[in-house]
Amino acid sequence: MAAPRSRNAEQTRAELLAAARARFAADGYERTTLRAVAADVGIDPALVIRYFGGKQELFAAAADFTPDLPDLAGLAPDELAGALLPRFFAEWDRDGTFLALLRAATTSPTAAEKMREVFTAQVAPRLTAIAPDHPRQRAGLLGAFVIGLATSRYVLADPGIAEIGHEELTAWAAPIVRHVLTGPAPVG
Protein backbone atom coordinates (compact mmCIF):
# COMPACT_ATOMS: atom_id res chain seq x y z
CA MET A 1 0.00 0.00 0.00
CA ALA A 2 1.37 3.39 -0.97
CA ALA A 3 2.14 5.95 1.68
CA PRO A 4 -0.55 8.63 1.92
CA ARG A 5 0.27 11.97 0.34
CA SER A 6 0.88 14.88 2.60
CA ARG A 7 -1.66 17.68 2.39
CA ASN A 8 0.34 20.44 0.82
CA ALA A 9 -1.71 22.41 -1.70
CA GLU A 10 1.27 24.37 -3.07
CA GLN A 11 3.31 21.20 -3.63
CA THR A 12 0.37 19.36 -5.22
CA ARG A 13 -0.28 22.29 -7.55
CA ALA A 14 3.40 22.40 -8.56
CA GLU A 15 3.42 18.64 -9.18
CA LEU A 16 0.28 18.92 -11.30
CA LEU A 17 1.80 21.71 -13.38
CA ALA A 18 4.99 19.70 -13.93
CA ALA A 19 3.00 16.62 -14.91
CA ALA A 20 0.75 18.67 -17.20
CA ARG A 21 3.76 20.22 -18.95
CA ALA A 22 5.24 16.79 -19.53
CA ARG A 23 1.93 15.38 -20.80
CA PHE A 24 1.14 18.33 -23.07
CA ALA A 25 4.72 18.22 -24.44
CA ALA A 26 4.59 14.48 -25.10
CA ASP A 27 0.96 13.98 -26.11
CA GLY A 28 -0.23 17.39 -27.31
CA TYR A 29 -3.32 19.20 -26.14
CA GLU A 30 -5.95 16.97 -27.69
CA ARG A 31 -4.62 13.65 -26.34
CA THR A 32 -3.77 14.88 -22.84
CA THR A 33 -6.45 14.07 -20.29
CA LEU A 34 -7.00 15.30 -16.76
CA ARG A 35 -7.16 11.67 -15.65
CA ALA A 36 -3.67 10.99 -17.10
CA VAL A 37 -2.19 14.09 -15.45
CA ALA A 38 -3.75 13.10 -12.12
CA ALA A 39 -2.41 9.55 -12.46
CA ASP A 40 1.10 10.90 -13.12
CA VAL A 41 0.94 12.70 -9.77
CA GLY A 42 -0.90 9.89 -7.98
CA ILE A 43 -4.01 11.83 -7.05
CA ASP A 44 -7.72 11.69 -7.79
CA PRO A 45 -8.70 13.52 -11.02
CA ALA A 46 -11.20 15.56 -9.02
CA LEU A 47 -8.26 17.39 -7.44
CA VAL A 48 -7.10 18.58 -10.86
CA ILE A 49 -10.52 20.11 -11.37
CA ARG A 50 -10.44 21.57 -7.89
CA TYR A 51 -7.09 23.29 -8.50
CA PHE A 52 -7.52 24.33 -12.12
CA GLY A 53 -11.16 23.99 -13.14
CA GLY A 54 -10.69 22.05 -16.36
CA LYS A 55 -8.31 21.08 -19.12
CA GLN A 56 -8.24 24.49 -20.77
CA GLU A 57 -7.40 26.22 -17.48
CA LEU A 58 -4.78 23.58 -16.65
CA PHE A 59 -3.20 24.11 -20.03
CA ALA A 60 -3.21 27.89 -19.62
CA ALA A 61 -1.44 27.56 -16.26
CA ALA A 62 1.04 24.97 -17.55
CA ALA A 63 1.85 27.02 -20.66
CA ASP A 64 2.26 30.31 -18.84
CA PHE A 65 5.76 31.66 -19.22
CA THR A 66 7.58 34.91 -19.76
CA PRO A 67 10.67 34.68 -21.95
CA ASP A 68 13.67 36.50 -20.55
CA LEU A 69 14.63 38.57 -23.57
CA PRO A 70 17.41 41.14 -23.58
CA ASP A 71 17.14 44.80 -24.45
CA LEU A 72 18.30 44.90 -28.06
CA ALA A 73 18.58 48.68 -28.36
CA GLY A 74 22.10 49.75 -29.12
CA LEU A 75 23.31 46.35 -30.28
CA ALA A 76 25.09 46.10 -33.61
CA PRO A 77 23.24 43.97 -36.19
CA ASP A 78 25.95 41.30 -35.94
CA GLU A 79 25.28 40.99 -32.18
CA LEU A 80 21.53 40.36 -32.40
CA ALA A 81 21.59 36.57 -32.83
CA GLY A 82 24.14 36.19 -30.03
CA ALA A 83 21.89 38.17 -27.72
CA LEU A 84 18.56 36.60 -28.71
CA LEU A 85 19.12 32.96 -29.53
CA PRO A 86 20.72 31.88 -26.22
CA ARG A 87 17.67 33.29 -24.44
CA PHE A 88 15.36 31.28 -26.71
CA PHE A 89 17.47 28.14 -26.17
CA ALA A 90 17.29 28.61 -22.41
CA GLU A 91 13.49 28.90 -22.59
CA TRP A 92 13.19 25.86 -24.83
CA ASP A 93 15.40 23.72 -22.60
CA ARG A 94 14.14 24.94 -19.21
CA ASP A 95 11.15 22.92 -17.98
CA GLY A 96 9.06 21.80 -20.92
CA THR A 97 6.65 24.74 -20.81
CA PHE A 98 7.58 26.05 -24.25
CA LEU A 99 7.73 22.57 -25.77
CA ALA A 100 4.27 21.77 -24.39
CA LEU A 101 2.93 24.97 -25.89
CA LEU A 102 4.71 24.39 -29.21
CA ARG A 103 3.41 20.84 -29.63
CA ALA A 104 -0.09 21.73 -28.54
CA ALA A 105 -0.29 24.81 -30.79
CA THR A 106 -0.27 22.58 -33.86
CA THR A 107 -3.56 20.93 -32.91
CA SER A 108 -5.31 23.24 -30.49
CA PRO A 109 -6.75 26.69 -31.22
CA THR A 110 -6.42 27.43 -27.48
CA ALA A 111 -2.71 26.63 -27.54
CA ALA A 112 -2.18 28.53 -30.79
CA GLU A 113 -3.83 31.59 -29.26
CA LYS A 114 -1.61 31.29 -26.18
CA MET A 115 1.47 31.14 -28.44
CA ARG A 116 0.29 34.26 -30.28
CA GLU A 117 -0.29 36.05 -26.97
CA VAL A 118 3.24 35.30 -25.75
CA PHE A 119 4.73 36.45 -29.03
CA THR A 120 2.58 39.57 -29.38
CA ALA A 121 2.90 40.75 -25.79
CA GLN A 122 6.44 39.72 -24.93
CA VAL A 123 8.61 39.00 -27.96
CA ALA A 124 7.39 41.29 -30.73
CA PRO A 125 7.82 44.56 -28.77
CA ARG A 126 11.53 43.79 -28.26
CA LEU A 127 11.97 43.06 -31.95
CA THR A 128 9.95 45.95 -33.34
CA ALA A 129 11.91 48.40 -31.18
CA ILE A 130 15.04 47.79 -33.26
CA ALA A 131 13.51 47.40 -36.72
CA PRO A 132 14.51 50.18 -39.12
CA ASP A 133 11.21 49.79 -41.00
CA HIS A 134 8.30 47.31 -41.40
CA PRO A 135 8.43 46.34 -37.69
CA ARG A 136 5.42 43.99 -37.71
CA GLN A 137 6.67 42.09 -40.73
CA ARG A 138 10.20 41.81 -39.38
CA ALA A 139 9.01 40.62 -35.96
CA GLY A 140 6.59 38.16 -37.58
CA LEU A 141 9.26 36.74 -39.88
CA LEU A 142 11.73 36.30 -37.06
CA GLY A 143 8.99 34.65 -35.01
CA ALA A 144 8.30 32.25 -37.88
CA PHE A 145 12.00 31.47 -38.19
CA VAL A 146 12.45 30.86 -34.46
CA ILE A 147 9.32 28.70 -34.18
CA GLY A 148 10.46 26.74 -37.23
CA LEU A 149 13.87 26.27 -35.66
CA ALA A 150 12.34 25.06 -32.39
CA THR A 151 9.96 22.73 -34.23
CA SER A 152 12.78 21.26 -36.32
CA ARG A 153 15.04 20.81 -33.29
CA TYR A 154 12.61 19.57 -30.63
CA VAL A 155 9.51 18.20 -32.35
CA LEU A 156 10.84 16.79 -35.63
CA ALA A 157 14.32 16.11 -34.16
CA ASP A 158 15.94 16.92 -37.51
CA PRO A 159 19.50 15.62 -37.01
CA GLY A 160 21.04 18.57 -38.86
CA ILE A 161 19.59 20.92 -36.25
CA ALA A 162 18.97 18.73 -33.20
CA GLU A 163 22.50 17.36 -32.96
CA ILE A 164 24.48 20.60 -33.06
CA GLY A 165 25.24 22.74 -30.05
CA HIS A 166 23.74 26.10 -29.27
CA GLU A 167 26.86 28.04 -30.30
CA GLU A 168 27.05 26.38 -33.71
CA LEU A 169 23.32 26.82 -34.24
CA THR A 170 23.66 30.49 -33.35
CA ALA A 171 26.52 30.87 -35.84
CA TRP A 172 24.41 29.32 -38.63
CA ALA A 173 21.36 31.39 -37.75
CA ALA A 174 23.11 34.73 -37.17
CA PRO A 175 23.00 35.95 -40.80
CA ILE A 176 19.29 35.16 -41.02
CA VAL A 177 18.48 36.94 -37.76
CA ARG A 178 20.56 39.96 -38.78
CA HIS A 179 18.96 40.19 -42.22
CA VAL A 180 15.38 39.69 -41.06
CA LEU A 181 15.64 42.27 -38.28
CA THR A 182 17.86 44.92 -39.86
CA GLY A 183 18.58 44.12 -43.50
CA PRO A 184 17.12 45.97 -46.45
CA ALA A 185 13.40 45.51 -46.90
CA PRO A 186 12.23 44.01 -50.18
CA VAL A 187 11.20 46.55 -52.79
CA GLY A 188 7.77 46.35 -54.28
Helices and strands as residue ranges (DSSP letters): H 9-31, H 34-41, H 45-52, H 55-62, G 77-79, H 80-93, H 97-105, H 109-118, I 119-123, H 124-128, H 135-150, I 151-155, H 159-162, H 166-182
